[in-house]
Amino acid sequence: MSFADAIKAGFRNYANFKGRAMRSEYWWWTLFSFLAQAAAGTVSESIGNLVSIALLLPSISAGVRRMHDVDRSGWWILFPIYNIVLLARRGDASENRFGPPPPPRVVP
């Protein structure tokens, strides 16, 4: 999944806590969130805070969907060290209890 596709998927699934998110989708979204918050924070602290608040819910939902991809409950996102290990792990290639794997993205 490309950077632009991950951003689109992040906003399209703004508050979607069901389904699965590929590893690339999660990490591209995390990079986008970091860069957007850093850029907005350099303009103004209040704008940076607004961007952080606006990106909080989609970031949580991306993390929960990523946990689903490795066949874990979304609550695992609350355990700081272990969730990093899970977020870096390859997702299940087959269907798990949270649904089928995300479809592969074809980049033209």
N, C-alpha and C positions, 0 to 999 in steps of 0.2 A: 504494500500500500504506500502510495506516495504521500508527501507532506501535505499537499493540498487536499487529497482525498481524506486524509485523517482529520483535517480541520473541518471539512464538510460533514464527515460522519460524527464528529464531536458535537457540532451544533444541531445536526439532524436528530441525534439521540440525546438531546439536552438533558432530559430527566428520565431516560429509559434505563431501568435497572434490570431488565430482563434480556436474555440473549447472551451473546459472547462477543468479545472484541479481540482481534488478533494482537500479537505482541507489537507489531509495527504500528498499528493504529494507536495503541496506548502510549508508546514512547514518543511518536510524532506529536500526539496531542499534548503530552507533558512538555516537550520542547517548545511548542507553540505557546502554551500557557506561561511558561517561564519567560520567554522573550516578550510576550505581550505585557506581562506585569512589569518587567524591567523597563521596557520602553515607556509605558504609561507612568511609571514611578519617577523616571527622569524628567518628564514634563511637569508633573505636579504630584505631590503626595496624595492629595484627595482624589485625583484621577486614577492614580495607581491603586488606591483602596477600592474605588468603584469597579475597576477592571478585575481585581482580585475577587470581589464579591460576585461579579457576573460570571466568572469562570469557575467558581467553587463547585456548584452543582454538576456541571458537565464533567468536571474532573473527577468528582466522586463517582458519578455514574460510569465513566470510562474505567475506573479502577475496579468497580464491582463487576462490570462485564468482563474485565480481564481475569478476575478471580474465577468467574464462571468458566472461562476458557480452559483453565487448568483444573476444572472439576472441584472447586472449592466454593464454599458459601461466601457471599459478599462481605460477611462480617470479618473475614480474615484480613481485610484492609486495615483493621484497627490495631493489628500487631506489627509494629514498625519494622523490626529486623526480618521476621519471617516473611512478611508480605513482599519485601524486595526480592527475596529468593524466588517466591512464587511468580512475581511479575516478570522476572527474567527467564523463567522456564518456558519451554515450548508448549504450546497448547495441545489438547487432545486432538488427534487427527480424525477421530470418529465421533459420532454423536455421543454426548454424555447426558446427564440428567438435566442440563440447562439448555439442551437443544443441539441442533446440528452445528458443525463448525462454520465460521463465517465463509462466504464464498470467496474464492480467490479473485483478486482484482487484476484485470488485464490493463497494462499500461500501454497505450498506443505508441 
